[in-house]
Amino acid sequence: MAKAEIGKKVPAFKLPATGDRKLGLADFKGRKLVLYFYPKDDTPGCTTEGQGFRDHYKSFQKAGAEIVGVSRDSVASHEKFKAKYEFPFELISDEDETLCNIFGVMKEKNMYGRKYMGVERSTFLIDEQGVLRSEWRKVKVPGHVEAVLEAVKSA
């Protein structure tokens, strides 16, 4: 399976999303795309991050970028999460980890001494031609959305 690399075109994908849609890279041709991966719907950090993108959504749009969130949760879970927090952007369901593997965000995690594989909070900026321009890995939520917005504006 092809992997996303900075400076290279992102491999094509098409996955189920909110709004009864299937979203893929081709749907964003001509616009920048902020693709953010998060571990789980309706958990504290993921909610705060989503609210940050929601609150800055108009600024991202003005800068020519669309935002899409990605996790392994089901579309039904995403629909509830999106409605509860009034997210103006779509959420992709990556239950089989296709997109997670393209972007290499599945990492071993440790909670209360138990090791498991989970999504490492990460964000990627893809340009108008589908080329990966920037990546943020091991994201800490405070200040992150603003940093991504600055990168979008200067890209």
N, C-alpha and C positions, 0 to 999 in steps of 0.2 A: 504494500500500500504506500502510495506517495505521501510525503510529509511536507508540511508548510515550512518554507525557509525564507528568511528576510531577503528581499531583493528578487525573489522568484514568484512566479504566478502560483496562486493557491490552487491545489487540485479541486476539480469540480465536485460539488455535492448537492444533494437535494433531499431534505428531510421534513417530516411532519412538523407543523408549527401551529400556534394559536391562530384564531381567525379562520379555522378550517382550510388551512393552506399547506402547501409544501413549498419550502423556501430553499433556494440554492444561490450559489455565487452569481449566476447569470442574472438573477432578479435585481441585482444592485449595480450592474454595469453602468458606468457613467457617474456613479456616486461613490463617495468613500463609505466604507463599512467598518463600524466598530463592533467587533464580535467579542462578547464577554462571556466567559465560562464561569459558572458558580456551582458550588456543591449541591445545594438542595433548596427547593421552594420553601418559602415561609419560615426560614430560620433567621436568627438575628442579623448576622453579617450579610447574608444574601439579600435580605429585605432592605437593609441600610444601603447596600450598593445599588440595588434596583431603584430605590427612591432617589438616590443621587443622580443616576442617569435620567430618571423621569424629570427631576427638577431642573436639569440642564438641557433637556431635550430640544427646546426651541433654539438654543445656542448651537447645538450640534447640527440641527437642520440648516440654520443660517450659514454655517461653515461648510455645507454641502455633504453632510454625513448622515447616514442612517445608523441606528443602533439595533442590535439583535442580541438577546440573552440566550445562553445555551446551558442546559443541564440534562442529567439522565432521567429526570422526572417525566411522567406521562403527559400527553397533551391535556388531558382532563385536569391534572394537578396544575399545570401551567395556566390554564384558563381561569381557575379559581384564584391563583396567585396574582395574575395580571389584573383581574377584576377588583380584587380586594385592595390593591395599592394603586389602581388606576394608571398602570403603565401604558404609555402611548405607543410603545413599540412591541414587536412580536417576540415570542419566546419559542425556540426550537427544542423539540424533544429528541434527545440523542440516546434513546434507551439501549441501543446496541453498541454505543461508544464509537461509531464511525467517525464523527467529527472530532471527538476527544482524541482519537488515535492520530488523525491527520495533524492535529496541533500539539500532540504529545503532552496533554494535560493530566493524564491518569498517573497518579503517584501513590506510593505506599504511604499511608498515614498511620498514626498511632493515637488511639483514644483510650485512656484508662488502661494502658498496657496491652490493648488488643490491636494487632496490626491488620489493616485492610486496605484495599485499593479504592481511591476516591479521586474526585476532581480537585486539582489544585487551582485555586482562584487565579485566573489569567485573563488578559485582555489583548486583543490583536487589532491593529489598524491596517486595513486593506485599501489600496488606492482605487481610483476610478477604472483602472484596467485589470483589476483583480490581483495585483501584486502586493505581497505582504511587506509593509513599510516599517512597522514598529510592533514590539511585543512587550508586555509587562507580565512577569511571572511572579509567583509567591506574593500576590497582591495583598497589601494591607488597605482596608477600605478608606480610612480617613485621608482625604486629599487626593485619592486616586482619580475620581471622575474629573476633577479640575485639571490634573496632569494630562489625562487623555484628551480633554478638550483643547488644551494648549497645543498638543501635538497635531491634532486635527487642523487647527487654525494655521499652523506653520507648514503643514504638508502640501 
